Amino acid sequence: MPRRAHDETSSRSSDFASFVRQHHADISRHVANVYGDQEGDSVVSAVFAVAWQRFGEIPSDRTAEWLKSVARHVVLNTRRSDARWASLQRAARDTAEAEAASVDDDRRLEVKVVVAALPTLSHADQYILRLQASEEPTSEELAMALGISVRAARTRLSRARTRLQEACERLFAGGEAAP
């Protein structure tokens, strides 16, 4: 490193060390008072790391406010990061529990039979059964969706369920949906 560059780096380091000594106590106190739930030393260290990177850009007339603003951003970023990490851990734990849970073989067979039987029904029956299964509407909501009376909606749903049950029984009896 050329002598001049070394002197400039040394001078900058010396100036920054003086800057830190001048503002460290105030920022430490501010972080402890305002953000007591955070690890104060790590926040203060992060504040001065940012200050080192942007040392030439720090406004001399508003230095304390600038450092407090950086502290606020450090704390908020830390909290967001912690929240994302906790969410990720919850999702991983929930996924692991769901995958570890035993699946009832009878239930799995029932689902396979229904999935195989559903396409054998008319489009109207498929529609009403899928609508009921996915949205679980009340009889009134189902009637509105179909544009018919409540009594007619209940009748159509009942008949579609009966036809699905008969189709499932045929498939199950024929062994077509065996696992």
C-alpha positions in Angstrom: 0.0 0.0 0.0 1.4 3.4 -0.9 2.4 5.6 2.0 -0.2 8.2 1.2 -3.1 5.7 1.1 -1.8 4.2 4.4 -1.8 7.7 6.0 -5.4 8.4 4.7 -6.6 5.1 6.1 -4.9 5.6 9.3 -6.3 9.2 9.6 -9.8 7.9 8.8 -9.5 5.2 11.4 -8.3 7.7 14.0 -11.1 10.0 13.1 -13.7 7.2 13.4 -12.2 6.0 16.7 -12.7 9.5 18.0 -16.2 9.6 16.6 -17.1 6.3 18.3 -15.7 7.5 21.7 -17.7 10.7 21.3 -21.1 9.1 20.5 -20.9 5.5 22.0 -22.3 6.3 25.4 -25.2 8.3 24.1 -26.2 5.7 21.5 -25.8 2.9 24.1 -28.1 4.7 26.5 -30.6 5.5 23.7 -30.7 1.8 22.6 -31.1 0.6 26.2 -33.9 3.1 27.0 -35.9 2.8 23.7 -35.2 -0.8 22.6 -34.6 -2.6 25.9 -35.9 -5.9 24.5 -33.0 -6.1 22.0 -29.4 -7.1 22.8 -28.0 -3.6 23.2 -24.4 -4.3 22.5 -25.1 -6.0 19.2 -27.4 -3.1 18.1 -24.8 -0.5 19.0 -22.1 -2.5 17.2 -24.3 -2.7 14.1 -25.0 1.1 14.3 -21.3 1.9 14.3 -20.6 -0.7 11.6 -23.1 1.3 9.4 -21.5 4.5 10.5 -18.0 3.2 9.5 -19.4 2.3 6.0 -21.0 5.7 5.6 -18.6 7.8 7.7 -18.1 10.5 5.0 -21.9 10.9 4.6 -22.9 11.4 8.3 -24.3 15.0 8.7 -22.2 16.8 11.2 -25.1 19.0 12.4 -27.4 16.0 13.0 -25.1 13.2 14.0 -27.0 12.0 17.0 -30.3 11.9 15.1 -28.6 10.1 12.2 -27.2 7.5 14.6 -30.6 7.0 16.4 -32.2 6.6 13.0 -29.7 3.9 12.1 -30.4 2.2 15.5 -34.1 2.2 14.7 -33.5 0.6 11.3 -31.2 -2.0 12.8 -33.8 -2.9 15.5 -36.6 -3.1 13.0 -34.6 -5.2 10.6 -33.6 -7.5 13.5 -37.3 -7.9 14.6 -38.4 -8.6 11.0 -35.6 -11.2 10.6 -36.5 -12.8 13.9 -40.2 -12.9 12.9 -39.4 -14.5 9.6 -37.1 -17.0 11.3 -39.8 -17.9 13.9 -42.4 -18.3 11.1 -40.1 -20.5 9.1 -39.4 -22.7 12.2 -43.2 -22.9 12.9 -43.8 -23.9 9.2 -41.0 -26.5 9.3 -42.3 -27.9 12.6 -45.9 -28.1 11.4 -44.8 -29.7 8.1 -42.7 -32.3 10.0 -45.7 -33.1 12.3 -48.1 -33.4 9.4 -45.7 -35.7 7.5 -45.0 -37.8 10.6 -48.7 -38.2 11.4 -50.0 -41.6 10.4 -52.7 -41.6 7.7 -55.6 -43.9 8.2 -55.5 -46.5 5.4 -59.3 -46.7 5.3 -59.7 -43.0 4.9 -57.1 -43.0 2.1 -59.0 -45.7 0.4 -62.3 -43.8 0.7 -60.6 -40.7 -0.9 -59.3 -42.8 -3.8 -62.7 -44.3 -4.4 -64.4 -40.9 -4.3 -61.8 -39.4 -6.6 -62.3 -42.3 -9.0 -66.1 -42.1 -8.9 -66.6 -38.4 -9.2 -65.8 -38.3 -13.0 -68.4 -40.9 -13.7 -71.2 -38.5 -12.6 -72.8 -35.8 -14.7 -71.3 -32.4 -14.8 -74.2 -30.9 -12.8 -73.7 -33.5 -10.0 -69.9 -32.9 -10.1 -70.4 -29.2 -9.8 -72.8 -29.2 -6.9 -70.7 -31.8 -5.0 -67.4 -29.9 -5.6 -69.1 -26.6 -4.6 -70.4 -28.1 -1.4 -67.1 -29.8 -0.6 -64.9 -26.7 -1.3 -67.0 -23.9 0.1 -69.5 -25.6 2.4 -72.3 -23.1 1.7 -75.5 -23.0 3.6 -78.6 -24.3 1.8 -79.5 -20.7 1.0 -76.1 -19.9 -0.4 -76.1 -23.1 -2.5 -79.6 -22.1 -3.8 -78.4 -18.7 -4.8 -75.3 -20.1 -6.5 -77.4 -22.5 -8.5 -80.2 -20.0 -9.1 -82.9 -22.2 -7.7 -85.0 -22.5 -4.6 -83.6 -23.7 -1.3 -85.8 -26.9 -1.4 -84.6 -27.6 -5.0 -80.9 -27.1 -4.0 -81.3 -29.5 -1.1 -82.9 -32.1 -3.3 -80.2 -31.8 -6.0 -77.4 -32.0 -3.4 -79.1 -35.1 -1.8 -79.5 -36.8 -5.2 -76.0 -36.0 -6.3 -74.6 -37.5 -3.0 -76.7 -40.6 -3.5 -75.4 -41.0 -7.1 -71.8 -40.5 -5.8 -72.3 -43.1 -3.1 -73.7 -45.6 -5.6 -70.8 -44.9 -8.0 -68.3 -45.4 -5.1 -70.0 -48.7 -4.1 -69.8 -49.9 -7.7 -66.1 -49.0 -8.0 -65.3 -50.5 -4.6 -67.2 -53.7 -5.3 -65.4 -54.0 -8.6 -62.0 -53.4 -7.0 -61.1 -50.6 -9.5 -60.0 -48.2 -6.8 -58.0 -50.6 -4.7 -54.7 -49.1 -3.4 
